[in-house]
């Protein structure tokens, strides 16, 4: 992993990896509300209020990055895949913050 040669593909992967979980957080909340028979609005309010719930749903939404990672590895676009891994590591810091510090 050589970050000295940062390319446009690294940036695209980083942005893609940061944006994808943001879009998948409501999807994971919707799926969880459907499975647990809780209304989406009530669960979304719990997500906004409770920090422990934020960590759980953000970590579940980061699973969506696996699809982008696998697609880029399959196309041998390793720089973009590295950007996605770096964005997932940034989300790891956010998850650890919500789990233990907030």
Residue pairs with C-beta under 8 A, 6 or more apart in sequence:
1 82
3 10
7 79
9 77
9 79
9 80
9 83
10 79
10 80
10 82
10 83
10 86
11 83
12 80
12 83
13 68
13 72
13 79
13 80
13 81
13 82
13 83
13 84
13 86
13 87
14 83
14 84
14 86
14 87
15 83
15 87
16 68
16 80
16 83
16 84
16 87
17 65
17 68
17 83
17 84
17 85
17 86
17 87
17 88
18 87
18 90
18 91
20 61
20 64
20 65
20 68
21 58
21 61
21 62
21 64
21 65
21 91
22 61
23 64
24 61
24 63
24 64
25 47
25 57
25 58
25 61
26 44
27 61
28 57
28 60
28 61
29 40
29 43
29 44
29 47
29 57
30 40
32 38
32 43
32 57
32 60
33 39
33 40
33 42
33 43
36 43
46 53
47 53
47 54
47 57
51 98
51 99
51 102
52 98
52 99
54 98
54 102
55 95
55 96
55 98
55 99
58 91
58 94
58 95
58 98
59 91
59 95
62 88
62 91
62 95
65 84
65 87
65 88
68 84
69 81
69 84
69 85
72 78
72 80
72 81
72 84
73 81
